[in-house]
Amino acid sequence: MRNVGFLSFGWWSAAPGSKVRTAKDVMDDTIRLAEAAEDAGMDGAWMRVHHFEQNTSSPFPLLAAMGARTSRIELGTGVINMRYENPLYMAEAAATADLVSGGRLQLGVSRGSPESPADGPGTFGYPLPDGMTPAEDSARRIAQFREAISGAGVAVPGAHAHVPAGRLLPIQPQSPGLSERIWYGAGGNDSARRVGELGMHLMSSTLVAEATGEPLGVVQQRQIEIFRQAWRDAGHAGEPRVSVSRSIMPIIDDATRMYFGPQLERDLMGANRDQIGELDSAVSTFGKTYVGDLDKIERELRDDPAVMSADTLLVTVPNQLGADFNRVTFDAFAELKSRLMRA
């Protein structure tokens, strides 16, 4: 494990105690979160993407703004539901944001998760084609997007196009290297294997679509091994990357004790543990929260085989508490990274 970043859900609400009360607040505060993470020595600023809800939904303008205000950290999505996307327009937007950031985008994509609308993609103008499953539709769009950002020609030239005979027109702009920084949010072993075969990097969340009674880290580690073996078997060049997400609540001062203390009490009573439940008609394993002082959290993370196997740990953060609060916890996450990298 050599990278630690945050993953923000980008929620806003007028609930009591919320420091992020409007859509404008969440845009401003997400940029500030990225600046704070870089200042603390963290490695990544990642955002969730959801439509028809009060959280970040259109990532590329925000990623470009984050890129313009930072200089070092990775900027990512976890994840973009490809069923909502025009792959070629997304390729243009992604390349633009990547150029603004100096080539720091790490784009997580997937077929999506349970959502509020009955047919969100259809409402956006992308109804599910007859005879095609959501997973197949998403895979088709991902393939077209990856082809476009690789520089391949995608459009037949017209009579006045300036292109050599027999060539197709590529989308513009192009951002070199972006095609090698595409991740897929896999829920289970089969999708992890497919991601490795296709040569994308693997994102695994705080839940997996498998329930064996084993801890999340054990189930997730098996998923990681399947992915890496599939990457090797497919003969892809380079190193496959893996990120795992965890809910971590460091108690380091009076403010974090006030917010996270009740969760620690649950933990001490044995009520904070991995859970098995149902999500989107699939029985899944949901991860626990890591809470307490840094010594306690370090011990527990070292015992988590998926965390220790992945190269990137994404920490879900309470974004509604604001960038100032999270800046304090970012120092703790940077310290945890330093500790976990020691032999």
C-alpha positions as CSV (number, residue, x, y, z in Angstrom):
1,M,0.0,0.0,0.0
2,R,1.6,3.2,-1.2
3,N,-1.2,5.7,-1.8
4,V,-3.9,7.1,0.5
5,G,-6.7,9.3,-0.8
6,F,-10.1,10.4,0.3
7,L,-13.4,9.5,-1.3
8,S,-16.1,12.1,-0.9
9,F,-19.8,11.3,-1.5
10,G,-20.3,15.0,-2.2
11,W,-23.6,15.3,-0.2
12,W,-25.2,18.6,0.6
13,S,-28.1,19.2,2.9
14,A,-29.6,21.8,5.3
15,A,-29.6,19.3,8.1
16,P,-28.5,20.6,11.5
17,G,-24.7,20.6,11.8
18,S,-24.1,20.4,8.1
19,K,-21.4,22.8,6.8
20,V,-22.3,22.0,3.2
21,R,-25.8,23.1,2.8
22,T,-26.2,23.9,-0.9
23,A,-25.0,22.7,-4.3
24,K,-22.7,25.7,-4.4
25,D,-21.3,24.8,-1.0
26,V,-20.4,21.2,-2.1
27,M,-18.6,22.5,-5.3
28,D,-16.5,25.0,-3.3
29,D,-15.8,22.5,-0.5
30,T,-14.8,19.7,-2.8
31,I,-12.1,21.9,-4.3
32,R,-11.0,22.8,-0.8
33,L,-10.9,19.2,0.2
34,A,-8.5,18.5,-2.7
35,E,-6.3,21.4,-1.7
36,A,-6.3,20.2,2.0
37,A,-5.5,16.6,1.0
38,E,-2.5,17.7,-1.0
39,D,-1.4,20.1,1.7
40,A,-1.6,17.2,4.3
41,G,0.6,14.9,2.1
42,M,-2.2,12.6,0.9
43,D,-2.1,11.2,-2.6
44,G,-5.6,11.4,-4.0
45,A,-8.9,13.3,-4.1
46,W,-11.7,11.1,-5.4
47,M,-15.5,11.7,-5.7
48,R,-18.6,9.7,-6.0
49,V,-21.0,10.3,-8.9
50,H,-24.7,9.9,-8.5
51,H,-27.6,11.3,-10.5
52,F,-31.0,12.6,-9.3
53,E,-29.6,13.0,-5.7
54,Q,-28.1,15.9,-3.7
55,N,-24.5,15.1,-4.4
56,T,-21.9,15.4,-7.1
57,S,-23.2,14.3,-10.4
58,S,-21.2,16.0,-13.3
59,P,-17.6,15.3,-12.4
60,F,-15.5,16.8,-15.2
61,P,-16.0,20.5,-14.5
62,L,-15.2,19.8,-10.9
63,L,-12.2,17.7,-11.6
64,A,-10.8,20.4,-13.9
65,A,-11.3,23.0,-11.1
66,M,-9.6,20.6,-8.6
67,G,-6.8,20.1,-11.1
68,A,-6.3,23.9,-11.5
69,R,-6.0,24.4,-7.8
70,T,-3.6,21.5,-7.0
71,S,-0.4,20.3,-8.5
72,R,0.4,16.7,-7.3
73,I,-2.4,14.5,-6.1
74,E,-4.4,12.1,-8.2
75,L,-8.0,13.2,-9.1
76,G,-10.5,10.4,-9.4
77,T,-14.1,9.2,-9.7
78,G,-15.5,6.3,-7.8
79,V,-17.5,5.6,-10.0
80,I,-19.1,7.0,-13.2
81,N,-22.3,5.1,-14.2
82,M,-21.6,4.6,-17.9
83,R,-25.2,4.0,-18.8
84,Y,-25.7,7.8,-18.4
85,E,-22.9,8.7,-20.7
86,N,-22.4,9.6,-24.3
87,P,-18.9,7.9,-24.6
88,L,-17.6,10.3,-27.2
89,Y,-18.7,13.5,-25.4
90,M,-17.3,12.0,-22.2
91,A,-14.0,11.3,-23.9
92,E,-13.7,15.0,-24.9
93,A,-14.6,16.2,-21.4
94,A,-12.3,13.7,-19.7
95,A,-9.3,14.6,-21.9
96,T,-10.0,18.3,-21.3
97,A,-10.0,17.9,-17.5
98,D,-6.9,15.6,-17.7
99,L,-5.0,18.2,-19.7
100,V,-5.9,20.9,-17.1
101,S,-4.6,18.7,-14.3
102,G,-1.4,17.8,-16.1
103,G,-2.3,14.2,-16.6
104,R,-3.5,13.3,-13.0
105,L,-7.0,11.9,-13.7
106,Q,-7.8,8.4,-12.5
107,L,-11.3,7.6,-13.8
108,G,-13.4,4.9,-12.2
109,V,-16.3,3.6,-14.3
110,S,-18.9,0.9,-13.8
111,R,-22.4,-0.2,-14.8
112,G,-23.8,1.7,-11.7
113,S,-25.4,0.9,-8.4
114,P,-29.0,1.1,-7.1
115,E,-30.5,4.5,-7.6
116,S,-33.6,6.7,-7.1
117,P,-35.1,6.9,-10.6
118,A,-36.9,3.9,-12.2
119,D,-35.0,4.5,-15.4
120,G,-32.4,7.2,-15.0
121,P,-30.4,6.4,-18.2
122,G,-33.7,6.3,-20.2
123,T,-34.6,9.7,-18.8
124,F,-31.2,11.0,-20.0
125,G,-32.0,9.7,-23.5
126,Y,-30.2,6.3,-23.2
127,P,-32.9,3.7,-22.9
128,L,-31.7,0.1,-22.5
129,P,-31.4,-1.4,-26.0
130,D,-33.7,-4.4,-26.7
131,G,-32.1,-7.7,-25.8
132,M,-29.2,-6.1,-23.9
133,T,-28.6,-6.2,-20.1
134,P,-27.5,-3.1,-18.1
135,A,-24.0,-4.7,-17.7
136,E,-23.8,-5.3,-21.5
137,D,-24.9,-1.8,-22.3
138,S,-22.3,-0.4,-19.8
139,A,-19.5,-2.6,-21.3
140,R,-20.3,-1.4,-24.8
141,R,-20.1,2.3,-23.7
142,I,-16.9,1.7,-21.8
143,A,-15.3,0.0,-24.8
144,Q,-16.3,3.0,-27.0
145,F,-15.0,5.5,-24.5
146,R,-11.6,3.7,-24.1
147,E,-11.2,3.5,-27.9
148,A,-11.9,7.2,-28.2
149,I,-9.4,8.3,-25.6
150,S,-6.8,6.0,-27.1
151,G,-6.7,8.2,-30.2
152,A,-8.4,5.8,-32.5
153,G,-10.5,7.3,-35.3
154,V,-14.2,7.1,-34.6
155,A,-15.9,9.3,-37.2
156,V,-16.1,9.0,-41.0
157,P,-14.6,12.3,-42.5
158,G,-16.7,14.6,-44.6
159,A,-15.7,16.1,-47.9
160,H,-13.8,19.0,-46.3
161,A,-12.1,17.1,-43.5
162,H,-8.3,17.5,-43.2
163,V,-7.3,13.8,-42.7
164,P,-5.4,11.4,-44.8
165,A,-7.4,9.2,-47.2
166,G,-8.8,6.2,-45.5
167,R,-8.5,7.5,-42.0
168,L,-11.3,8.1,-39.5
169,L,-11.5,11.3,-37.4
170,P,-10.5,10.9,-33.7
171,I,-12.1,13.0,-31.0
172,Q,-10.2,16.1,-29.8
173,P,-8.5,16.9,-27.6
174,Q,-6.4,13.9,-26.8
175,S,-4.6,13.6,-23.5
176,P,-1.7,11.1,-23.7
177,G,-1.7,8.4,-21.0
178,L,-5.4,8.8,-20.0
179,S,-6.3,5.5,-21.6
180,E,-3.9,3.8,-19.1
181,R,-5.7,5.4,-16.1
182,I,-9.2,3.8,-16.3
183,W,-10.5,1.8,-13.4
184,Y,-13.6,-0.4,-13.0
185,G,-15.7,-0.7,-9.9
186,A,-16.1,-4.4,-9.6
187,G,-18.6,-6.0,-7.2
188,G,-17.6,-9.6,-7.4
189,N,-15.1,-12.2,-8.6
190,D,-16.5,-12.5,-12.1
191,S,-16.3,-8.8,-12.7
192,A,-12.9,-8.6,-11.2
193,R,-11.7,-11.3,-13.6
194,R,-13.2,-9.4,-16.5
195,V,-11.5,-6.2,-15.5
196,G,-8.1,-7.9,-15.5
197,E,-8.8,-9.4,-18.9
198,L,-9.7,-6.0,-20.3
199,G,-6.6,-4.3,-18.8
200,M,-8.4,-1.8,-16.6
201,H,-7.4,-1.1,-12.9
202,L,-9.6,-2.5,-10.1
203,M,-11.7,-0.5,-7.6
204,S,-13.3,-2.4,-4.8
205,S,-15.6,-0.6,-2.4
206,T,-16.6,-1.0,1.3
207,L,-18.8,-3.9,0.1
208,V,-18.5,-6.9,-2.2
209,A,-21.2,-8.9,-3.9
210,E,-20.2,-12.1,-2.1
211,A,-21.2,-13.5,1.3
212,T,-19.2,-16.4,2.7
213,G,-19.2,-15.4,6.3
214,E,-15.5,-14.4,6.0
215,P,-14.4,-10.9,6.8
216,L,-14.6,-8.3,4.0
217,G,-10.8,-8.1,3.7
218,V,-10.5,-11.8,3.2
219,V,-13.3,-11.9,0.5
220,Q,-11.9,-8.8,-1.1
221,Q,-8.3,-10.2,-1.1
222,R,-9.5,-13.2,-3.1
223,Q,-11.1,-10.8,-5.6
224,I,-7.8,-8.9,-5.9
225,E,-5.9,-12.1,-6.6
226,I,-8.4,-13.1,-9.3
227,F,-8.0,-9.7,-10.9
228,R,-4.2,-9.8,-10.9
229,Q,-4.0,-13.3,-12.3
230,A,-6.4,-12.4,-15.1
231,W,-4.2,-9.3,-15.9
232,R,-1.1,-11.5,-16.1
233,D,-2.9,-14.2,-18.1
234,A,-4.0,-11.6,-20.7
235,G,-0.4,-10.4,-21.1
236,H,-1.1,-6.7,-20.4
237,A,2.0,-4.5,-20.0
238,G,2.6,-2.4,-16.9
239,E,1.5,-2.9,-13.3
240,P,-2.2,-3.4,-12.5
241,R,-3.4,-1.1,-9.7
242,V,-5.9,-1.9,-7.0
243,S,-7.8,0.5,-4.7
244,V,-10.0,-0.5,-1.7
245,S,-12.2,1.8,0.2
246,R,-12.6,1.9,4.0
247,S,-14.6,4.0,6.5
248,I,-11.9,5.3,8.9
249,M,-12.7,7.6,11.8
250,P,-9.5,8.7,13.7
251,I,-10.1,10.2,17.2
252,I,-7.3,12.7,17.6
253,D,-8.8,15.8,19.3
254,D,-12.0,17.0,21.0
255,A,-13.9,17.6,17.7
256,T,-13.2,14.1,16.3
257,R,-14.0,12.7,19.8
258,M,-17.4,14.5,19.7
259,Y,-18.3,13.2,16.3
260,F,-16.7,9.7,16.3
261,G,-16.9,8.8,20.0
262,P,-20.3,7.2,19.7
263,Q,-19.0,4.9,17.0
264,L,-16.1,4.0,19.1
265,E,-18.5,3.0,22.0
266,R,-20.3,0.7,19.6
267,D,-17.0,-0.7,18.5
268,L,-16.0,-1.4,22.1
269,M,-19.4,-3.2,22.7
270,G,-18.8,-5.4,19.7
271,A,-21.5,-3.8,17.6
272,N,-19.1,-2.6,14.9
273,R,-18.3,-5.5,12.6
274,D,-18.6,-6.6,9.0
275,Q,-22.2,-7.3,8.0
276,I,-23.9,-9.5,5.5
277,G,-26.9,-8.0,3.8
278,E,-28.8,-7.6,0.5
279,L,-28.1,-4.9,-2.1
280,D,-29.7,-4.9,-5.5
281,S,-31.0,-8.4,-5.0
282,A,-27.5,-9.7,-4.3
283,V,-26.3,-11.0,-0.9
284,S,-23.2,-8.9,-0.1
285,T,-20.5,-8.3,2.6
286,F,-20.4,-4.8,4.1
287,G,-17.3,-3.6,5.8
288,K,-17.0,-2.3,9.4
289,T,-15.8,1.2,10.4
290,Y,-12.2,1.6,11.7
291,V,-12.4,4.0,14.6
292,G,-10.2,5.0,17.5
293,D,-6.7,6.4,18.0
294,L,-4.0,5.9,15.3
295,D,-2.4,2.9,17.1
296,K,-5.7,1.0,17.2
297,I,-6.5,1.8,13.6
298,E,-3.1,0.9,12.4
299,R,-3.3,-2.5,14.1
300,E,-6.7,-3.2,12.5
301,L,-5.6,-2.1,9.0
302,R,-2.5,-4.3,9.2
303,D,-4.9,-7.2,9.9
304,D,-7.0,-6.4,6.8
305,P,-5.4,-8.5,4.0
306,A,-7.1,-6.4,1.2
307,V,-5.8,-3.1,2.5
308,M,-2.3,-4.5,2.8
309,S,-2.5,-6.0,-0.7
310,A,-3.9,-3.0,-2.5
311,D,-1.7,-0.1,-3.7
312,T,-4.3,2.5,-2.9
313,L,-6.5,3.0,0.1
314,L,-9.5,5.4,-0.3
315,V,-10.9,6.7,2.9
316,T,-14.6,7.7,2.8
317,V,-14.9,11.1,4.5
318,P,-17.8,13.0,6.1
319,N,-17.8,15.8,3.6
320,Q,-20.8,17.6,5.2
321,L,-18.6,18.4,8.2
322,G,-16.6,20.6,5.8
323,A,-13.0,20.9,4.6
324,D,-11.7,22.5,7.8
325,F,-12.8,19.5,9.9
326,N,-11.5,17.0,7.3
327,R,-8.2,18.8,7.0
328,V,-7.4,17.6,10.6
329,T,-8.2,14.0,9.8
330,F,-6.2,14.2,6.6
331,D,-3.1,14.7,8.7
332,A,-4.0,11.4,10.5
333,F,-4.5,9.6,7.2
334,A,-1.1,10.7,6.0
335,E,0.4,9.5,9.2
336,L,-1.3,6.1,8.8
337,K,0.1,5.8,5.3
338,S,3.6,6.4,6.7
339,R,3.1,3.8,9.3
340,L,1.6,1.2,7.0
341,M,4.5,1.5,4.5
342,R,7.0,0.6,7.2
343,A,8.2,-3.0,7.3
